Amino acid sequence: MRRRNETTNPIDLPIVEVTWADHTSRSGWRSLKDARTASLSECRDVGRLVARTKAQVILAGMVCADGDVNSLLQIPGRWVQKIRRLR
C-alpha cells in the first residue's frame, strides 16, 4: 500500500480497516496484581485512507463528491497494528 494517496477526489481514496491498540481507563478498586496485568483495548475502524505516515494514519469516515471529507480519525502510527485494504 502506498504511503500517500495524491488523489484530489476523496471518493477515489482506498477504503481500509485499521486495527490498532488504544489506551484503556478503568476506575474502581482492584488488586495491584490485576492492575499490573491490565491490557490495552483492540480497536478497529473502517474509513477512507487520507494519509499514512510513520507518525500517523488518518481516516475519513465521510466523503463528499465536491472534495470535502468529514469525521477524521487520526491514529498515532505506533498504535497501528494492521491495515487491511477493503476496496
GISUL-V228327 format. One record per run of one state. SS is the DSSP state (H for helix, E for strand, L for the rest). FROM is the first residue (numbers start at 1). TO is the last residue. If there is no record, write none. Layout:
BEGIN
ss: (SS	SS)
from: (FROM	FROM)
to: (TO	TO)
END
This chain:
BEGIN
ss: (L	H	L	E	L	H	L	E	L	E	L	E	H	E	L)
from: (1	10	13	15	23	32	37	41	53	56	64	69	77	80	86)
to: (9	12	14	22	31	36	40	52	55	63	68	76	79	85	87)
END
